[in-house]
Amino acid sequence: MTLTANPQSIPHWRVSHVPEDWATQADPATWNWASVPVLPPFILADGSGPAAQQTVARVCYDPQALYVRYDCDDRDIWGTYTQRDEPIYDEEVVEIFFGPGEADLVRYFEFQVSPNEVLLDARIYNPTSRRTELEVDFSWNCPGIRWRAGRDDDANHWWGIIVIPWAAVAPPGELPRLWRANFYRIERPHDAAPEYSCWSPTMTEPADFHKPAYFGLLELA
């Protein structure tokens, strides 16, 4: 398949290598992300403007994995789920959907983490971009994945890190240089309407993140 959204509306991001001083086998919470470039501010899913509670996303890579960090402004941090693959998307999460190549994706991967450090990982089959035909395989557990999260309620801040091994998601052979991807945030304050925000807005109302034509393009530098 080819791009169906306006190519000029698709963001393109060059993914930098991991910082030289990282010990990538150490606890991800110990890494210093300051030198990793920051993606642009998140935009509401319908494209109407920037999110009120912002998310700072960073991404880098090495031959072993893709490394993603989110830092979230959040005046009302909460979550009740505690087990892997519970429906944390019904509460508060950060997410990445991605898959190899630059064409619109039919098959891709979904990863989420909550402020309580709960992971959801799944394989997606999305042949038409219609919810009625979407298939989500929650039984898949990404081999070798690592994740961390932490929260500081007094500072109205939480963060999440996801480390995705290429061996689990890349096709055989040479690592693809181009990947379609989108970075997401679901923010659900108790006293206001939910806020759905993205790196690349999916132009949907109500919000629908499963719109591969609007995924941005990641280029491994």
Beta strands, then each sheet from edge to edge (+ up, - down):
strand 1: 12-17
strand 2: 43-44
strand 3: 55-61
strand 4: 65-73
strand 5: 93-100
strand 6: 107-113
strand 7: 119-125
strand 8: 135-137
strand 9: 146-152
strand 10: 157-165
strand 11: 178-187
strand 12: 195-198
strand 13: 216-220
sheet 1: 2+ 12- 11+ 13- 1- 3- 4+ 10- 9+
sheet 2: 2+ 12- 11+ 5- 6+ 7- 8+
end
